[in-house]
Amino acid sequence: MSDPLELTRRRFLGQMTTGMTGLALSRLLMSDLSAALPPGTHFAPKAKQVLQIFCPGAASHIDLWDHKPLLEKYDGTPLPGPVEVTFQGKN
């Protein structure tokens, strides 16, 4: 019995043939589909560039934008308890 993960020449050529057939078929189907679609977009795009900022581990937008009545109540008062500044654990 052969190892299913072993890549022989016969298996490689078979998989390549299957892949190329799929690409050719998708190209044929896409050309038929694109003929039925209207050309272009409804409106000309205004933006020339997009800047995406990704902050992993940042606060959730739900936590930042919901109403917090306690913030208004304690505005201007010092925080309770000792001030403890840490960066990735104890300093």
Secondary structure per residue as TSV (DSSP state, phi and psi in degrees):
chain	resnum	aa	ss	phi	psi
A	1	M	-	360.0	137.6
A	2	S	-	-92.4	155.9
A	3	D	-	-74.2	126.8
A	4	P	T	-67.4	-18.8
A	5	L	T	-90.5	-8.8
A	6	E	-	-72.6	131.0
A	7	L	-	-102.6	103.1
A	8	T	-	-93.5	169.6
A	9	R	H	-62.8	-40.4
A	10	R	H	-64.4	-44.6
A	11	R	H	-66.0	-41.4
A	12	F	H	-59.9	-48.6
A	13	L	H	-65.5	-36.3
A	14	G	H	-65.0	-42.8
A	15	Q	H	-69.6	-36.3
A	16	M	H	-65.4	-40.3
A	17	T	H	-63.8	-43.3
A	18	T	H	-62.8	-42.5
A	19	G	H	-64.5	-44.0
A	20	M	H	-66.4	-36.5
A	21	T	H	-64.2	-41.8
A	22	G	H	-63.5	-40.9
A	23	L	H	-64.1	-43.4
A	24	A	H	-65.0	-41.2
A	25	L	H	-65.7	-41.8
A	26	S	H	-65.3	-35.8
A	27	R	H	-65.3	-41.9
A	28	L	H	-65.1	-43.5
A	29	L	H	-68.1	-34.9
A	30	M	H	-68.6	-37.1
A	31	S	H	-66.5	-36.4
A	32	D	H	-68.3	-38.3
A	33	L	H	-73.1	-38.4
A	34	S	H	-69.7	-23.8
A	35	A	H	-69.8	-27.7
A	36	A	H	-85.3	-17.1
A	37	L	S	-84.4	147.8
A	38	P	-	-70.3	146.5
A	39	P	S	-76.2	142.9
A	40	G	S	73.2	-170.5
A	41	T	-	-105.4	168.8
A	42	H	S	-69.0	-41.0
A	43	F	S	-126.6	148.1
A	44	A	-	-70.4	135.1
A	45	P	-	-68.3	140.7
A	46	K	-	-92.7	-34.7
A	47	A	-	-79.2	136.4
A	48	K	S	-99.3	-26.6
A	49	Q	-	-140.6	157.1
A	50	V	-	-129.9	134.4
A	51	L	-	-112.9	116.8
A	52	Q	-	-106.7	124.1
A	53	I	-	-108.3	122.7
A	54	F	-	-117.4	119.8
A	55	C	-	-116.2	95.0
A	56	P	T	-68.4	134.8
A	57	G	T	83.4	6.3
A	58	A	-	-76.5	168.5
A	59	A	-	-67.7	149.5
A	60	S	-	-70.0	149.2
A	61	H	H	-64.1	-26.2
A	62	I	H	-68.3	-39.2
A	63	D	H	-71.4	-28.1
A	64	L	H	-86.2	-30.3
A	65	W	H	-105.8	-7.7
A	66	D	S	-80.1	158.2
A	67	H	-	-72.4	133.6
A	68	K	-	-124.3	94.0
A	69	P	H	-66.4	-27.5
A	70	L	H	-68.2	-26.6
A	71	L	H	-64.3	-40.2
A	72	E	H	-68.6	-35.3
A	73	K	H	-67.4	-43.2
A	74	Y	T	-98.5	16.2
A	75	D	T	-64.0	126.7
A	76	G	T	88.7	-8.3
A	77	T	S	-92.8	150.6
A	78	P	-	-69.6	154.2
A	79	L	-	-71.3	142.6
A	80	P	S	-74.4	149.3
A	81	G	S	85.1	174.2
A	82	P	-	-73.8	150.9
A	83	V	-	-83.8	121.2
A	84	E	-	-127.5	110.1
A	85	V	-	-101.1	120.2
A	86	T	-	-129.7	154.1
A	87	F	S	-134.6	106.3
A	88	Q	S	56.0	53.7
A	89	G	S	106.8	-169.9
A	90	K	-	-72.6	144.0
A	91	N	-	-90.8	360.0
